Amino acid sequence: MTEAERTTPAPGVPCWVSLMTRDLRAAQDFYTAVLGWTFRSGTLGEGFTVAHADGLPVAGVGRIGPGLPTATTWTPYFAVADVDATAARVRERGGTIAVGPIRLGPGRGAVAADREGAGFGFWEGRTPPWSIGRGSAPASLELRTSHAFDAAIFYAEVFGWDPHEPGGCEVGYAYKQDTVVVRHGGHSVATLRGGGDGSSPDPRLRPRWHVRFRVDDLTAATEAARAAGAEVSPSALSPDDGPESMIGDPEGALFTVSARRAPASPE
């Protein structure tokens, strides 16, 4: 992708998702079999690749360096105007910085964890054209946390979510569902849900950011995942994304696949 094809996303908006894995070749083979992705070299150096669907960039997949204890996990990145100032706000509000801020290719980034240990990243610089819920990007991005309202305060202060700022994100809280929906330009870009349990031995229940990808054939995708050695949960019905299944890839990284909805028929 040329520099001219990159964009500068609005601050506070999710701008990318990436997977760090120990066996890059095996991960590429797995996600090609399950999601039909193809891979190309990225701009972040050796060991980083970009997954494409229908010819468009969808996610990053990179290799964990030797000796690093980083767990294999899908991580969302949020656009920021100043990565150093954002890192300071994370620390001031009880979060931690795991990596960075460092320069990577065309920008600067960092990886952090919120007060409950849910990992996320942030990025200062231009990115591929990409938006949650549109085109080849993930269908949705969701934080499972113990209390959505408290988490929303943390992220709003870190990323400056404010509908009164030009181009800012608006945040809506549904008290009975303990759910916060973050919107930008009238489009949902993230959902924060309560009910997480930091003491649970089940990684599906512990606080974390979760990524959903659309597939044309849910059955075929889950069967391919099982054949490749993944753990696949029974299909369930999501109120937001329809039929879906959670998958733990062969290295344990969790994600969800949801059935792509057919376009509405014209009246």
N, C-alpha and C positions, 0 to 999 in steps of 0.2 A: 504494500500500500504506500502510495506517495504521500509526501507531507501535505500536498494540496488537497488530498482526500480526507484529511483529518479535520476534526472540529474541536472547538473549545466548549465543553459542556458547562451549564450553569452551576455555580457553586452549590454544594449540598445535595446534588442529584446523583443517584447511582450512575457510574460511567463505565463499569466493566465488572466482569467476574473472572476469577482465575482459580485453577487447581494446581497445587504443588504436590508432586508425586515423586516417589523414589525410583520408579522404573518408567521413564518417559515413553519408551517404545511400547511397552505393554499397555500403558494408559491410552496411547493413541489407538492401538488395536482395539481396545475395549470400547472406547467411545465411538469409533468408526462402526463397530458391529452393532452397538445399541442405538446410537443416534444418527448414524450415517454421516458423520463429520469427515472432512478432509483437513489436512494440516499443512501449514506453510511456516517457514521461518519468520520470526518476528523481528522487532527492532531493539529488543532488550538484551541481545547477545546470545551466545551459545547456550543451549539448554532451555531456551524459551521458544515456544511455538504458538501459533494462533490457529484455533479451530474455525473452520468455515462451514456454513450450511447454505446451500443455494448460491454459492459464490460470495457470500457476505460474512464478515467476521462476527463470531458469536461469543467466543471465550478464549482465554489464555490457558495453556497447559505448560508447566515448566518442571524442571527437575530440581529436587532438593539437593543441595550441596552435600558432599560426603561429611559425615560426622555431625551434621546439624540435627537437633532433636525435633524439628518442626513436624507436626502431625500432618498426614495427608488430609486435606480438607478443601472444600470450595469456599472461596472468600470473595465477598463483594467489595468493590472500591467505590468511593464517593469523591466527586470532584471538589477541589478546594482551590482558593486563590493563593494561599500561602501555606505550604506544608509544615513549615516550622511553627507558625502560630497555631495551627491546628493541633500539632503534637503537644504543644504547651497546654492547650485547653483540655486535651484528653487527660493529661497528668493532673491538672488542677481539679478535675472533677472525679478523680478516683480511678481512672482507667490506667492502662499500662501500654507502653510502646515496646513491641517485640523486635521490630526491625526498622532501622532508619531513624530519621529521614535520610534517604540516599538518592543519588542520581541514577536513573535507569533509562538508557536510550534518550528519547525525546523529552523526558520530564523528570520529576522528582516524586518519590512516593514513600510511604511508611505503612507498616502493618501494626495494628494495635488490638487491644481487647477492652471491652467495656467493663463496668464494675462487677458484672456477673461472669466474666470470662468469655463472652461471645466475641469471636475474632472478626475483624473488619479491616479494610485498608482505605487509604485516601491518596489522591493523586493530584499533583499540580502540573498542568500541561495539556497539550492537545491529545485527543484520543480518536480511535476509529469512530465513524458515524454509527451510533448504537443507542437504543433506548429500550428500557424494560417494557415488555408486553407488546413490542412492535417488531415486525419483520423476523429476522433470524435471532434476535436477542432472547434471553430467557423470558418465559411467560410471566413470572412474578418473582419477587424477592420478599422473604418473610423472616422476621426475627421472632424466635420463640424465647420468651423471657418470663421471669416470675411475676412481673407487674408491668404491663404495657405503658401505663401513664408515667411511672418513674423512669423507664427506659427512654420514653419520648423526650422527657426533660433533658436527660443526658445528651442525646443525639442532637436535639434542637440547639443546645448551648454550644456543642462542639462544632456543628456544621452551619449554625446560623439560620436554621429553618424559621422563616418569618414571612408571612404572606404580605406584609406591608412593605417589604423591600422589593424593588423592581426585579422581577424574575425570580422571586423567592418561593420557597415551598410552603404550602399550607398544611396544617396538621389538624385532623379531626378525630375526636375521642368518643368511642361508643362505650359508656360506662358498664352497661349490663353484660356486654360481651368481652370487656377488658381488652379492647382492640383499638389501635391507633392506625389510621390510614394517612399516609403522606402523599400529597398530590403536587404535581408541578404542571402548570398550564392546563389544568382540568384533567390531567391524566395521572392515574395511580402509579407511583414509582416504588413504594415499599409499604408493607404492613407489619405492624408490631403487635404480637398477640401474647397475652398472659397465659399462665398455666405451666410454664417451664419449671423444672425441678433440678436445681444445681447439685443436689445430693443423690440423684438417681443414678444407678449403675447403667441404665439404658441411655446410650448416647442420643437416641432420638428424642428424649425428654429433657436433656440438659440444655441450658441457654445457648443458642447459637443462631447464626444467620443461615437460612436455607434457600436453595435455588430450585426453581421448577423449570423444566424444559418441555416444550411441546413435541409430540410425535404424531405421525399420521396413523399409526397402528400400535395401540397400547399393548396388545397381546404379543405382537411380534417383538416389540422392544423389550418387554419383561422376559420373554423366553430367551432372547439373545443374551440378556444379562445373566440369567441363570446358567446358561450354557457356558458362559465365560467365567463362572466362578463367583458371581455376585450374590449377595443376599437380597431377596426381593420380598417386600411386604404384600399381603393380599390387596387387591384393588379396592379402593374406597371412593366415595363420591365427595368431592370438594365443592363447597358452595360457590367458590370463586372460579375454579378451573375445571369442573366436571370430573369424570373418572380419572383416577390417578393411582400410582404406586410409588412407594419410596424404595430406593435402591441404595445399597451400600456396595460400592465398587470393590474389586479384589483387594485394594489396600485400605478399605474402610471409609472412604470419603462418601458422605451421604448426599443424595440429591433426589428429586422427584421427577417423574415423567407424567405428563397429563395428556389426555387425548385432545388432539387439535379439533376445534369446533368447526363444523361446516359453515360456510358463509350463509347468511340469511337469504331466503328466497325472495325475489322481488314481488311486491304486491301485484 
